[in-house]
Amino acid sequence: MKKIETEEDRERRNKKNKTIIGLILIVLMVGSTAGYAISLFGGNKEEKTSSNQPTFNGQYWVINYGGKELAFSYSPEEVKQVPINIAFRIGDYQNVPVFIASDSEEIDREIAGIIGLYAERVQKACYGPCNESELPEKDCSSNLIVWNISEENNVYQQNRCVFIEGDIKAVDAFLYKILNII
């Protein structure tokens, strides 16, 4: 048989249960907020800094980015002065074909070496009409990276095209920018 409770006993039990549940909720809220703050501001500092700290291996500047070792000809500090006006990030090249229009093997290698790790494929192409019949002709509706030699380094975007003018320093500035390193 069940014991008969008075109204006072029920109220006391309900109040006790509500207090316990309230305290548990307060502890959960404070704990989750503190955990978020620690991960945001404290976290694993070594992991945060080591991923974007370049090291020179005698030939290239190497950066560990997302578990991948990426090699550049110049350090981020050396390319910071290159004007860059693009909105692209590496995610824009992920799992899609990327075309490169350039006359330089060194430039092609530098771009394909980084973007090729993320893109569906990297392929040489021509920007506009092409004299080489085996290369596809592309315009700015494709993911096209166009490199032109120039005295001044400059990187800018027009639709789906990125125009890199200058030398390998401008190429590295573009790559660091899409990786959000500079």
N, C-alpha and C positions, 0 to 999 in steps of 0.2 A: 504494500500500500504506500501511497505517496503522502508525505508529510504535508500538512496544510500550512501554507505560508501566509503571513500577514502582509498587508500592503507595504508596511515599512521594510520588511525583509526583502521583498521584490525590488523596491526602489533602491535599497542599499546595494543589492547584488547588481542591478542594472548600472548604477553609478560606478561601482567598482570595475565592471567590465568596460564601460565607456572610457574610464580613466586609463585602464591598461591599453586599450586599443589606441587611444589618443597619444599616449607616450610612445608606443611602437611606431606610429606614423610620424611623430616628430623626430624620433631617432633616425628613421629611414630618410626623411627629407634632409635633415642636417648632414647625415653621412653621405648621401649621394651628391649634395652640393659641395661638400668638402672634397670628395673624391674627384669630382669634375674639376674643381679649382686646382688641385694638386696635379692632375694630368695636364691641365692647360698651361700652368705656369712652372711647375716643377718638372714632372715627368722624368724621362730618361734623357738627360741633357747630352750625354755622349752620343746617343743615337741621332738626336736632332742635328748636332753640329757635324758629326762625322759624315753624314750623307751628302752634305754640300761643300765640304772642305776639300779643295783640290790638292792633289799631291803631284809633284813632278817626278816622272820615272826616268828622266834623262832624255826622253824624246817627246813625250806627250804629257799634258795635264790630264790627270785621271780623277774622275768624280764617281763615287758610289751613289747611284740614283735609283731608288726603288729596288735595291738588290742587284742592279746591273752596273758593271764598270764601264763608264763612258769616257772616251779619249778625245781630247781637244788639242789643237795646235797652240792656243793661247789660253791664259788664265782668265777668270771672270774680271779681275782687276784691270787687265790689259785691254779689255774690249768695252769697258763701261762708257767710254766717250763716243761710241758709235751711235748715231741717231737711229732709233728704231721706232717705227710707227705701225705696229701690227696688233691685231686682237687674237691671233691664233695662239693656241696652247698645244701641247703634245697630244692631248685627247682628241683634237680635231684631225689628227693624222692616224689615229688608232684604228686598225682593221679596215682601212680604205687604201686604194691605190694612190701612190704619190708619184708625180712625174717631175723630172729635173731637166731643165733646159740650160746647158752650159757647154763651154768648149774646153773645160779643164778637168782632167782626170783627178787632180788633187781636190778640187771643189766637190766633184761628184762623190769621191770617197768619203770626204768629211761629212757631207750631208747624209749619204746613204748609211754610213756607219752608225749614226745616231738614230735617224728617223726610221731606218730599216728594221730596228728592233721593235718598233711599235706598229708600223704600217703593214697592210696586207702584202704589198710589194712596192718596191721602188724601181722605177723604170726611166730610162732616158727618153726624152721627147723633144720636139721642136715647138717653139712658141710661134704660132702663126705658120705661114707657108714654109715648107721644108725642102731643102735640096737633097737630103739623104732619104731615099725612098723607104728604107726599112724602119725609120723612126716615125711614130705617130705624131700627127699635128694636133696640138692642144691649144686651148684658149683659157680664159679666166673662169670658165664654168667648171674646170677640173681642178684638182689639188695640184697646182703647178708651182714649182719653185724655179724662178728665172734668175740666173746669175750673169752679170755683165761686168767686165773689167772696167774700172774707173779710177781716177785719181783720188776721189773722195769716197769714203765709206758711208753707205746709207742703206737702210732696209725699210721698205714700206709695202703696204698691202693694197690690192685692188681686186675686189670680189674674192675669188678663191685663189688668186695668184699672190705670191710673195716675190717681190723684186729685191734682189740683193745686188747692190752696186759696190764695187771696190775689190778688196782682196780677201784672203782667207780669214782675216780679222773680222770682217763684216759677217762672214758665214758663221763663225763661232759666236758672235754677238747674237745673231738670229737664233742659233741653237740654244744658247743659254737662256734667251728670252722665252722661247716656247716651253722650256723646262722649268721656268719660273725661278731661275737661279740668280738672274740679275733683273 
